[in-house]
Amino acid sequence: MKMKKLAIPFLAILLSSCYSTPNIPGFDQEVWMVPITYCDQSKLELAKVLIDNKDQLLGEGQTQIKQLLGMPSEQELYRRTEKFFYYNLTPGDTCDIQTIRRLSIRFDALDRAKEIMIIE
């Protein structure tokens, strides 16, 4: 019985380490992880790189997306167990930016990224 108790956590760690982070050419993960500052447009530029390479992201699971982009700014559970991740790309109330932009990633019920876009 003790072996079963040890096997379950070991199996969970083993399975979670099997996920690989998607490699997107031109995407700088270190710059992405820096919090948005006054008038910063770097995340918007990196989001455009992601959109240009969305074929490499479509079909990836939430775990892989979180490994690449970190925790989303906001999550939304939608009908039929679809889920949306939102990542803020522009500062909210600073600078002269009139429109706040976010990266939106939609996941289907099977945990696969199905749509990636920049929204206002």
C-alpha positions as CSV (number, residue, x, y, z in Angstrom):
1,M,0.0,0.0,0.0
2,K,2.9,2.3,0.8
3,M,4.2,1.9,-2.8
4,K,0.9,3.1,-4.2
5,K,1.1,6.3,-2.2
6,L,4.6,7.0,-3.5
7,A,3.8,6.0,-7.1
8,I,1.0,8.6,-7.6
9,P,3.1,11.7,-6.8
10,F,6.0,10.3,-8.8
11,L,3.7,9.6,-11.8
12,A,2.3,13.1,-11.6
13,I,5.8,14.7,-11.6
14,L,6.8,12.5,-14.5
15,L,3.8,13.3,-16.6
16,S,4.1,17.1,-15.9
17,S,7.7,17.1,-17.0
18,C,6.8,15.6,-20.4
19,Y,5.4,18.9,-21.7
20,S,7.8,20.9,-23.7
21,T,7.7,24.6,-24.2
22,P,6.9,25.7,-27.8
23,N,9.9,27.3,-29.5
24,I,8.8,30.4,-31.4
25,P,11.4,32.0,-33.6
26,G,11.9,35.7,-32.7
27,F,10.0,35.4,-29.4
28,D,12.0,36.6,-26.4
29,Q,10.5,35.0,-23.3
30,E,12.6,37.0,-20.9
31,V,11.2,40.3,-22.3
32,W,7.7,38.9,-22.3
33,M,7.9,38.1,-18.5
34,V,8.9,41.7,-17.6
35,P,5.8,43.6,-16.2
36,I,4.4,46.3,-18.5
37,T,5.7,49.7,-17.7
38,Y,4.7,53.2,-18.8
39,C,4.3,53.4,-22.6
40,D,5.9,50.0,-23.1
41,Q,5.1,48.4,-26.5
42,S,7.4,45.4,-26.3
43,K,4.7,42.9,-25.4
44,L,2.5,44.1,-28.3
45,E,5.5,43.5,-30.6
46,L,6.1,40.0,-29.2
47,A,2.4,39.2,-29.5
48,K,2.6,40.0,-33.2
49,V,5.5,37.5,-33.4
50,L,3.2,34.9,-31.7
51,I,0.4,35.7,-34.2
52,D,2.8,35.3,-37.1
53,N,3.8,31.9,-35.8
54,K,0.4,30.8,-34.5
55,D,0.6,27.5,-36.3
56,Q,3.2,26.4,-33.8
57,L,0.9,27.3,-30.9
58,L,-2.4,26.0,-32.1
59,G,-3.1,22.5,-30.7
60,E,-0.8,23.2,-27.6
61,G,-2.3,22.7,-24.2
62,Q,-2.8,25.2,-21.3
63,T,0.3,23.8,-19.6
64,Q,2.6,24.5,-22.6
65,I,1.1,28.0,-23.1
66,K,1.7,28.8,-19.4
67,Q,5.3,27.6,-19.7
68,L,5.8,29.9,-22.6
69,L,3.8,33.0,-21.5
70,G,3.4,32.6,-17.8
71,M,0.1,33.0,-16.0
72,P,-2.5,34.9,-17.9
73,S,-3.7,38.3,-16.7
74,E,-7.2,37.0,-16.8
75,Q,-9.0,33.7,-17.5
76,E,-12.6,33.1,-18.6
77,L,-14.5,29.9,-18.6
78,Y,-17.0,29.9,-21.5
79,R,-19.8,27.6,-22.6
80,R,-19.0,23.9,-23.3
81,T,-16.0,24.1,-21.1
82,E,-14.1,26.4,-23.5
83,K,-11.5,28.6,-21.8
84,F,-9.9,31.8,-22.7
85,F,-6.5,33.1,-21.5
86,Y,-6.0,36.9,-21.7
87,Y,-2.6,38.5,-21.5
88,N,-2.4,42.3,-21.2
89,L,-0.2,43.9,-24.0
90,T,-0.5,47.6,-23.2
91,P,-0.6,49.6,-20.0
92,G,-4.1,50.2,-18.7
93,D,-4.3,53.9,-17.9
94,T,-0.9,55.4,-18.7
95,C,0.7,57.0,-21.7
96,D,-1.4,58.2,-24.6
97,I,-2.5,54.7,-25.6
98,Q,-6.2,55.0,-26.3
99,T,-7.0,51.4,-26.8
100,I,-6.0,48.7,-24.4
101,R,-4.9,45.5,-26.3
102,R,-4.7,42.0,-25.0
103,L,-3.6,38.6,-26.4
104,S,-6.5,36.2,-26.4
105,I,-6.0,32.4,-26.6
106,R,-9.1,30.2,-26.8
107,F,-8.9,26.5,-25.7
108,D,-11.4,23.9,-26.6
109,A,-12.9,21.3,-24.3
110,L,-9.9,19.0,-25.0
111,D,-7.4,21.6,-23.7
112,R,-6.1,22.5,-27.1
113,A,-5.4,26.1,-28.2
114,K,-7.8,26.8,-31.1
115,E,-7.6,30.5,-31.7
116,I,-4.9,33.2,-31.0
117,M,-5.6,36.8,-31.6
118,I,-5.0,40.4,-30.4
119,I,-8.1,42.0,-29.2
120,E,-9.0,45.6,-28.1
